[in-house]
Amino acid sequence: MPAFEYQALDAAGRRCRGMLEADSARQARQTLREQGLSPLQVEAVAEGGTGGRGRRRTRLPADELALVTRQLATLLLTGAPLADALGTALRQARAPRVQRVLAGVRARVVEGRGMAAGMADFPAVFDDVFRATVAAGEQSGHLDTVLARLADYTESRQALQARVQQALIYPSVLVVMALAILAGLLGYVVPKIVQVFTTMHAQLPLLTRMLIAVSGFLRGWWPLLLAGVVALALGTRALLRRPGPRAAWQRFVLRLPFFGRLTRGIETARFARTLSILTASGVPILEGLEIARQVVRSLPLRAALVAAAVRVREGSGIAAALERSGCFPPMAVYLIASGEGGGQLEAMLERAAQQQEREAQGLITTALALFEPMTIVAMGLMVFTIVLAILLPIFRLDQLVR
């Protein structure tokens, strides 16, 4: 039975919103009237619906998606039917976007289409990996276990993102404050001080003349400079959306000492964990490789995975195919090879993902620990240069007066 989202007026004229299930929008309006409500708007919940909300792509933050997945897994582990589990999660949800997604998925389940088919109506919420894993769980009869694994995966990914974001707060504030102080010094303080020396019509030190030139340029051309920076950022962003320039840029990043290693580690961890979940869910290895490569954002690494899938189809092992590409960390390849040889591919893929995540987290922590003092030192050098440029004419004041 389809789900509908409605807006209506109650007997007191207050606007209210909610969801209900009905065979059609007409029946939904009739149900609202029987409840003493005057319907204003009734729209199908599913993404493919004809209503205005149906055309908008519903999205869920990672923490909300992890919570919903964990709730469903817990309810299914207790033996609750899928439709009842979705209904219980729907009643517990508070955010309208979560209610909209759960109601749409439950409507498809009630119709007999399956949970994965219901999730297909919300591609912005449930990606290909999520839907393929759920479909495999439904086919194997272990949907509760699959959802628990997906909940663990979503929670770990959200936790990693949260740690990185929290670690970037202080450096970001530090950089913004440093730029603001420099702008204040060059735009206001420096012109007031050096004005005394410029009126003497004497030869100023080179450093002082350079500082005056920079300050004058920033004061006179800052609108064009700002517009140029914005145009450069927007142009670069538009250029990197094209596959060719984007792939070239990502290949350049992979060759960098620090960023290349970090990118390989993060992408390898994402690929290995996804393939581990798919393998544990009963997805065939070739299909799992095809789905897992879609979570890799680096185009060169994704192309290497395509070539590796071709070798696996020809009879090669996964580790041998990945090693031949030369794009993946040796430790991850070694762990995958151990899993293939010992018949524990799923567990070793998970261990490879954990190892790469720990290494990436260590690199990020080290980089942030070095970035903070380096920013302070750079800020100190800039302020020292400005102060020195101001003090040099004072030290030579007797010569300037003559």
C-alpha positions as CSV (number, residue, x, y, z in Angstrom):
1,M,0.0,0.0,0.0
2,P,1.6,3.3,-1.0
3,A,2.5,6.0,1.6
4,F,1.4,9.6,1.3
5,E,2.7,12.7,3.0
6,Y,0.0,15.3,3.7
7,Q,-0.6,18.8,4.9
8,A,-4.0,19.6,6.3
9,L,-5.9,22.0,8.5
10,D,-7.6,20.8,11.7
11,A,-10.9,22.1,13.1
12,A,-9.1,25.1,14.7
13,G,-7.5,26.1,11.4
14,R,-4.0,25.0,12.4
15,R,-1.7,23.5,9.8
16,C,-0.6,19.9,10.5
17,R,1.6,17.4,8.7
18,G,1.9,13.7,8.7
19,M,1.9,10.5,6.7
20,L,-0.7,7.8,6.1
21,E,-1.1,4.7,3.9
22,A,-3.8,4.5,1.3
23,D,-4.4,2.9,-2.0
24,S,-4.5,6.2,-3.8
25,A,-4.2,9.9,-3.2
26,R,-8.0,10.2,-3.4
27,Q,-8.5,7.6,-0.7
28,A,-5.9,9.4,1.4
29,R,-7.8,12.7,1.2
30,Q,-11.0,10.8,2.1
31,T,-9.3,9.4,5.1
32,L,-8.2,12.8,6.2
33,R,-11.7,14.2,5.9
34,E,-13.0,11.4,8.0
35,Q,-10.5,12.4,10.7
36,G,-11.9,15.9,10.6
37,L,-9.0,17.4,8.7
38,S,-9.1,19.5,5.5
39,P,-6.4,18.3,3.2
40,L,-4.3,20.9,1.5
41,Q,-1.6,18.8,-0.1
42,V,-1.3,15.0,-0.5
43,E,1.8,13.6,-2.3
44,A,3.3,10.1,-2.7
45,V,6.4,9.6,-0.6
46,A,8.5,7.6,-3.1
47,E,11.2,9.3,-5.1
48,G,9.5,8.3,-8.3
49,G,6.2,9.8,-7.4
50,T,4.5,12.6,-9.3
51,G,4.3,15.0,-6.4
52,G,6.6,18.0,-5.8
53,R,8.4,16.2,-3.0
54,G,8.8,13.1,-5.1
55,R,11.0,15.1,-7.5
56,R,13.3,16.2,-4.8
57,R,16.1,13.9,-3.8
58,T,15.7,13.0,-0.2
59,R,19.0,12.7,1.7
60,L,20.0,11.4,5.1
61,P,23.1,12.4,7.1
62,A,25.4,9.5,7.9
63,D,24.5,9.4,11.6
64,E,20.7,9.2,10.9
65,L,21.3,6.4,8.3
66,A,23.4,4.5,10.8
67,L,20.7,4.8,13.5
68,V,17.9,3.7,11.2
69,T,20.0,0.7,10.0
70,R,20.9,-0.3,13.5
71,Q,17.2,-0.1,14.6
72,L,16.0,-2.3,11.8
73,A,18.8,-4.8,12.4
74,T,17.9,-5.0,16.1
75,L,14.2,-5.4,15.4
76,L,14.8,-8.1,12.8
77,L,17.2,-10.0,15.2
78,T,14.3,-10.2,17.7
79,G,12.2,-12.0,15.1
80,A,9.9,-9.1,14.0
81,P,8.5,-9.3,10.5
82,L,10.1,-6.8,8.1
83,A,7.0,-4.7,7.6
84,D,6.4,-4.5,11.4
85,A,10.1,-3.6,11.9
86,L,9.8,-0.8,9.4
87,G,6.6,0.4,11.0
88,T,8.1,0.5,14.4
89,A,11.1,2.4,13.2
90,L,8.8,4.8,11.4
91,R,6.8,5.5,14.6
92,Q,10.1,6.1,16.5
93,A,11.5,8.5,13.9
94,R,11.2,12.2,14.5
95,A,12.8,13.8,11.5
96,P,10.4,14.2,8.6
97,R,13.0,13.1,6.1
98,V,13.6,9.8,8.0
99,Q,9.8,9.3,8.2
100,R,9.5,9.9,4.4
101,V,12.2,7.3,3.6
102,L,10.9,4.7,6.0
103,A,7.3,5.1,4.8
104,G,8.3,4.8,1.2
105,V,10.3,1.6,1.8
106,R,7.6,0.1,4.0
107,A,5.0,0.8,1.3
108,R,7.0,-1.2,-1.2
109,V,7.5,-4.0,1.3
110,V,3.8,-4.2,2.0
111,E,3.2,-4.4,-1.8
112,G,5.5,-7.5,-1.8
113,R,8.4,-5.9,-3.7
114,G,11.1,-6.4,-1.1
115,M,13.2,-4.1,0.9
116,A,15.9,-3.6,-1.7
117,A,13.3,-2.6,-4.3
118,G,11.9,0.0,-1.8
119,M,15.3,1.4,-1.2
120,A,15.7,1.8,-5.0
121,D,13.1,4.6,-4.8
122,F,15.7,6.6,-2.7
123,P,19.0,6.4,-4.5
124,A,20.4,9.4,-2.8
125,V,19.9,7.7,0.6
126,F,20.8,4.1,-0.2
127,D,23.7,3.7,-2.7
128,D,24.4,0.8,-4.9
129,V,26.4,-1.0,-2.3
130,F,23.7,-0.7,0.3
131,R,21.0,-1.9,-2.0
132,A,23.0,-4.8,-3.4
133,T,23.9,-6.0,0.1
134,V,20.3,-5.8,1.3
135,A,19.2,-7.7,-1.8
136,A,21.7,-10.4,-1.1
137,G,20.6,-10.6,2.5
138,E,17.0,-11.0,1.4
139,Q,17.9,-13.8,-1.0
140,S,20.0,-15.7,1.5
141,G,17.5,-15.2,4.4
142,H,20.0,-13.4,6.6
143,L,18.7,-9.8,6.3
144,D,19.1,-9.2,10.0
145,T,22.9,-10.1,9.9
146,V,23.4,-8.1,6.8
147,L,21.8,-5.0,8.2
148,A,23.9,-5.3,11.4
149,R,27.0,-5.4,9.2
150,L,25.8,-2.4,7.2
151,A,25.1,-0.5,10.5
152,D,28.7,-1.2,11.7
153,Y,30.0,0.0,8.4
154,T,27.9,3.1,8.3
155,E,28.8,3.9,12.0
156,S,32.5,3.4,11.5
157,R,32.5,5.6,8.4
158,Q,30.5,8.3,10.2
159,A,32.9,8.1,13.2
160,L,36.0,8.5,10.9
161,Q,34.4,11.6,9.2
162,A,33.5,13.1,12.6
163,R,37.1,12.6,13.9
164,V,38.6,14.3,10.8
165,Q,36.1,17.2,11.0
166,Q,36.8,17.7,14.7
167,A,40.5,17.6,14.1
168,L,40.2,20.3,11.4
169,I,38.3,22.8,13.5
170,Y,41.3,24.3,15.3
171,P,43.6,24.5,12.3
172,S,40.8,26.1,10.3
173,V,40.2,28.7,12.9
174,L,43.9,29.3,13.2
175,V,44.3,29.9,9.5
176,V,41.3,32.3,9.3
177,M,42.6,34.3,12.3
178,A,46.1,34.5,10.7
179,L,44.7,35.7,7.4
180,A,42.5,38.3,9.2
181,I,45.4,39.6,11.3
182,L,47.6,39.9,8.2
183,A,44.8,41.7,6.3
184,G,44.4,44.1,9.2
185,L,48.1,44.8,9.4
186,L,48.6,45.3,5.6
187,G,45.4,47.2,5.0
188,Y,45.2,49.5,8.0
189,V,48.2,49.5,10.3
190,V,51.1,49.5,7.8
191,P,49.7,52.5,5.7
192,K,49.4,54.6,8.8
193,I,52.9,54.0,9.9
194,V,54.8,54.2,6.6
195,Q,53.0,57.4,5.7
196,V,55.4,59.2,7.9
197,F,58.4,57.9,5.9
198,T,57.0,58.5,2.5
199,T,56.6,62.2,3.2
200,M,60.3,62.5,3.7
201,H,61.0,61.7,0.0
202,A,64.0,59.7,1.0
203,Q,65.3,56.3,-0.2
204,L,63.6,53.7,2.0
205,P,65.0,50.2,2.5
206,L,64.1,47.6,0.0
207,L,62.0,45.6,2.4
208,T,60.0,48.7,3.4
209,R,59.4,49.6,-0.2
210,M,58.2,46.0,-0.9
211,L,55.8,46.1,2.1
212,I,54.4,49.5,0.9
213,A,53.9,48.1,-2.6
214,V,52.1,45.0,-1.3
215,S,49.9,47.0,1.1
216,G,49.0,49.5,-1.7
217,F,48.2,46.7,-4.1
218,L,45.9,45.0,-1.6
219,R,44.1,48.2,-0.6
220,G,43.6,49.3,-4.2
221,W,42.8,46.0,-5.9
222,W,41.3,43.8,-3.2
223,P,37.9,43.6,-4.9
224,L,39.4,42.3,-8.2
225,L,41.8,40.0,-6.2
226,L,38.8,38.5,-4.3
227,A,36.9,38.1,-7.5
228,G,39.8,36.5,-9.2
229,V,40.2,34.0,-6.3
230,V,36.5,33.1,-6.4
231,A,36.6,32.8,-10.2
232,L,39.7,30.6,-10.0
233,A,38.0,28.3,-7.4
234,L,34.8,28.0,-9.4
235,G,36.7,27.4,-12.6
236,T,38.9,24.8,-11.0
237,R,35.8,23.1,-9.6
238,A,34.0,23.1,-12.9
239,L,37.2,21.7,-14.7
240,L,37.6,18.9,-12.2
241,R,34.1,17.8,-12.8
242,R,35.2,16.7,-16.3
243,P,36.5,13.1,-16.3
244,G,39.8,13.9,-18.2
245,P,41.1,16.7,-16.0
246,R,39.8,15.1,-12.9
247,A,41.7,11.8,-13.7
248,A,44.9,13.8,-14.5
249,W,44.7,15.7,-11.2
250,Q,44.0,12.5,-9.2
251,R,47.0,10.8,-10.9
252,F,49.1,13.8,-9.8
253,V,47.9,13.5,-6.3
254,L,48.7,9.8,-6.2
255,R,52.3,10.6,-7.1
256,L,52.7,13.0,-4.1
257,P,54.6,11.5,-1.1
258,F,52.1,12.2,1.6
259,F,48.8,12.8,-0.1
260,G,49.3,9.9,-2.5
261,R,49.8,7.5,0.4
262,L,46.8,8.9,2.3
263,T,44.6,8.6,-0.7
264,R,45.6,5.0,-1.5
265,G,45.0,4.1,2.1
266,I,41.5,5.6,2.4
267,E,40.3,4.3,-1.0
268,T,41.7,0.8,-0.3
269,A,40.0,0.7,3.1
270,R,36.7,1.7,1.6
271,F,37.0,-0.9,-1.2
272,A,38.1,-3.7,1.1
273,R,35.4,-3.1,3.7
274,T,32.7,-2.9,1.0
275,L,33.9,-6.1,-0.7
276,S,34.0,-7.8,2.7
277,I,30.4,-7.0,3.4
278,L,29.3,-8.1,0.0
279,T,31.2,-11.3,0.2
280,A,29.8,-12.1,3.6
281,S,26.3,-11.4,2.2
282,G,26.6,-14.0,-0.5
283,V,27.2,-11.7,-3.4
284,P,29.4,-13.4,-6.2
285,I,32.9,-12.2,-6.2
286,L,32.8,-10.7,-9.7
287,E,29.6,-8.9,-8.9
288,G,31.1,-7.8,-5.6
289,L,34.2,-6.4,-7.4
290,E,31.9,-4.5,-9.8
291,I,29.9,-3.0,-6.9
292,A,32.8,-2.3,-4.6
293,R,34.8,-0.4,-7.2
294,Q,31.9,2.1,-7.4
295,V,32.6,3.3,-3.8
296,V,36.2,4.3,-4.9
297,R,36.3,8.0,-5.8
298,S,39.8,8.1,-7.4
299,L,39.4,7.5,-11.1
300,P,42.9,6.0,-11.6
301,L,42.3,3.5,-8.8
302,R,38.8,2.7,-10.1
303,A,40.4,2.0,-13.5
304,A,42.9,-0.3,-11.8
305,L,40.0,-2.2,-10.2
306,V,38.3,-2.6,-13.6
307,A,41.5,-4.2,-15.0
308,A,41.8,-6.3,-11.8
309,A,38.2,-7.6,-12.3
310,V,39.1,-8.6,-15.8
311,R,42.0,-10.6,-14.5
312,V,39.9,-12.3,-11.9
313,R,37.3,-13.2,-14.5
314,E,40.2,-14.8,-16.4
315,G,41.1,-17.0,-13.4
316,S,43.6,-14.8,-11.5
317,G,43.3,-14.3,-7.7
318,I,42.1,-11.0,-6.3
319,A,45.4,-10.3,-4.5
320,A,47.5,-11.1,-7.6
321,A,45.3,-8.9,-9.8
322,L,45.6,-6.0,-7.3
323,E,49.3,-6.4,-7.0
324,R,49.8,-6.4,-10.7
325,S,48.1,-3.0,-11.0
326,G,50.7,-1.5,-8.6
327,C,48.2,1.0,-7.2
328,F,47.3,-0.6,-3.9
329,P,49.3,-0.8,-0.6
330,P,51.4,-3.9,-0.3
331,M,50.2,-4.7,3.2
332,A,46.6,-4.8,2.1
333,V,47.5,-7.0,-0.9
334,Y,49.3,-9.3,1.4
335,L,46.4,-9.6,3.8
336,I,44.0,-10.3,0.9
337,A,46.4,-13.0,-0.4
338,S,46.4,-14.6,3.1
339,G,42.7,-14.6,3.1
340,E,42.4,-16.3,-0.3
341,G,45.0,-18.9,0.6
342,G,43.4,-19.7,4.0
343,G,39.8,-19.6,2.9
344,Q,39.1,-16.5,5.1
345,L,38.8,-13.8,2.5
346,E,35.9,-12.0,4.2
347,A,37.8,-11.7,7.5
348,M,41.1,-10.7,5.9
349,L,39.4,-8.1,3.8
350,E,37.9,-6.6,7.0
351,R,41.4,-6.7,8.6
352,A,42.9,-5.0,5.6
353,A,40.3,-2.3,5.8
354,Q,41.0,-1.8,9.5
355,Q,44.7,-1.7,9.0
356,Q,44.5,0.9,6.2
357,E,42.0,3.0,8.3
358,R,44.4,3.0,11.2
359,E,47.3,4.0,9.0
360,A,45.3,6.8,7.4
361,Q,44.1,8.1,10.8
362,G,47.7,8.1,11.9
363,L,48.8,10.1,8.9
364,I,46.0,12.6,9.4
365,T,46.8,13.0,13.1
366,T,50.5,13.5,12.3
367,A,49.8,16.0,9.6
368,L,47.5,18.0,11.8
369,A,50.0,17.9,14.6
370,L,52.6,19.4,12.3
371,F,50.3,21.8,10.6
372,E,49.4,23.8,13.8
373,P,53.0,24.7,14.8
374,M,53.9,25.3,11.2
375,T,51.0,27.8,10.8
376,I,52.1,29.6,14.0
377,V,55.7,29.8,12.8
378,A,54.6,31.0,9.4
379,M,52.4,33.6,11.0
380,G,55.2,34.7,13.3
381,L,57.6,35.1,10.3
382,M,55.1,37.2,8.4
383,V,54.5,39.5,11.4
384,F,58.3,39.7,12.0
385,T,58.8,40.7,8.4
386,I,56.2,43.4,8.7
387,V,57.7,44.7,11.9
388,L,61.2,44.6,10.5
389,A,60.1,46.6,7.4
390,I,58.7,49.2,9.7
391,L,61.6,49.4,12.1
392,L,64.4,49.6,9.4
393,P,63.6,53.2,8.5
394,I,63.4,54.1,12.2
395,F,66.9,52.7,12.7
396,R,68.1,54.9,9.7
397,L,66.0,57.9,10.7
398,D,69.0,60.2,11.0
399,Q,70.0,59.3,7.4
400,L,66.5,59.8,6.1
401,V,66.3,63.3,7.7
402,R,69.5,64.3,6.0
